[in-house]
Amino acid sequence: MLCAKAVRNQLIEYDSRMEISQFISSQSQEVIDLFTNVFSASEGKTEGQLIGSLVSDLITTTEPQDLIGFVAITGVDIIGSIFFSSLVVPNEKTAFILSPVAIATNEQGKGIGQQLINYGISHLKSLSVDLAFTYGDQNYYSKVGFNPISERIVKAPLKLTYPEGWLAQSLDGSSIKAMEGTSHCVDALNDQKYW
Ligand SMILES: CC(C)(COP(=O)(O)OP(=O)(O)OC[C@H]1O[C@@H](n2cnc3c(N)ncnc32)[C@H](O)[C@@H]1OP(=O)(O)O)[C@@H](O)C(=O)NCCC(=O)NCCS
């Protein structure tokens, strides 16, 4: 079983093989390729290219303080990656949205996705971020603390094709209270085709 052996600065070792660290810009092309390949394999080439270009846009168009990425590395290979970007919600709370997530096709189902997301959530807590959102399969994201949230509580930035995929978790220990108004995502995600 994988377990946390050491925590130092931005780096954590889960076993002798895998390390999680914060994404840095020199990893951009490798990470874009990872997302393109993983989504091409699972959803088809068109989706692979769409998500690859989403990640490219996130990296190139988002202000540094509004984007936090993480990579899982074995040896010299990036085998997983996740991005959180700022979501402006209509009250004083700070929030980030998790999207997208990819684990290399031959490394899926080994718990790496959950480890990366939990690492990212811990990092957001260390920055005193109040809320985390995502948009996806609640069966998966419920394993890492996300629960469905009604748009009557927090409105999504764009129209949701699958309202049941709108998920959130509180990071500051308080329950999520209803907010009046709309939320706003970063430019890269601000396109109806992702929602
Ligand atoms: C979805 C993904 C990120 C999960 O990461 P992972 O490392 O493979 O998953 P983990 O090993 O952490 O978790 C495995 C568990 O999640 C479940 N799971 C994995 N992928 C799932 C999915 N797409 N939907 C629902 N459940 C899923 C597994 O059934 C398993 O459940 P169990 O522990 O009850 O047996 C990864 O499989 C992936 O990159 N898939 C292709 C791209 C994608 O769909 N990304 C997510 C949307 S942004």
The ligand as a Gaussian input file, in Angstrom:
#p B3LYP/6-31G(d) Opt

LIG

0 1
 C      -10.396000       9.803000     -13.611000
 C       -8.936000       9.671000     -13.181000
 C       -8.363000      11.063000     -12.955000
 C       -8.904000       8.889000     -11.863000
 O       -7.570000       8.757000     -11.429000
 P       -7.007000       7.309000     -11.013000
 O       -5.671000       7.488000     -10.459000
 O       -7.164000       6.411000     -12.199000
 O       -8.100000       6.871000      -9.926000
 P       -7.780000       6.390000      -8.441000
 O       -6.894000       5.189000      -8.531000
 O       -7.379000       7.533000      -7.618000
 O       -9.230000       5.971000      -7.961000
 C       -9.753000       4.766000      -8.395000
 C      -11.193000       4.713000      -8.014000
 O      -11.909000       5.713000      -8.740000
 C      -12.807000       5.093000      -9.629000
 N      -12.715000       5.811000     -10.883000
 C      -11.635000       5.954000     -11.661000
 N      -11.960000       6.692000     -12.756000
 C      -13.254000       7.006000     -12.637000
 C      -14.154000       7.741000     -13.425000
 N      -13.803000       8.316000     -14.594000
 N      -15.417000       7.866000     -12.992000
 C      -15.805000       7.300000     -11.818000
 N      -14.996000       6.594000     -11.027000
 C      -13.738000       6.441000     -11.436000
 C      -12.365000       3.660000      -9.774000
 O      -13.440000       2.834000     -10.069000
 C      -11.789000       3.386000      -8.387000
 O      -12.820000       3.127000      -7.456000
 P      -12.601000       2.081000      -6.251000
 O      -11.456000       2.633000      -5.437000
 O      -13.913000       2.113000      -5.530000
 O      -12.275000       0.799000      -6.910000
 C       -8.083000       8.915000     -14.229000
 O       -8.561000       7.594000     -14.364000
 C       -8.049000       9.588000     -15.589000
 O       -7.151000      10.385000     -15.850000
 N       -9.020000       9.258000     -16.468000
 C       -9.083000       9.815000     -17.808000
 C       -9.323000      11.314000     -17.802000
 C      -10.506000      11.731000     -16.941000
 O      -11.602000      11.144000     -17.041000
 N      -10.290000      12.765000     -16.087000
 C      -11.300000      13.235000     -15.164000
 C      -12.139000      14.300000     -15.726000
 S      -11.310000      15.893000     -15.690000

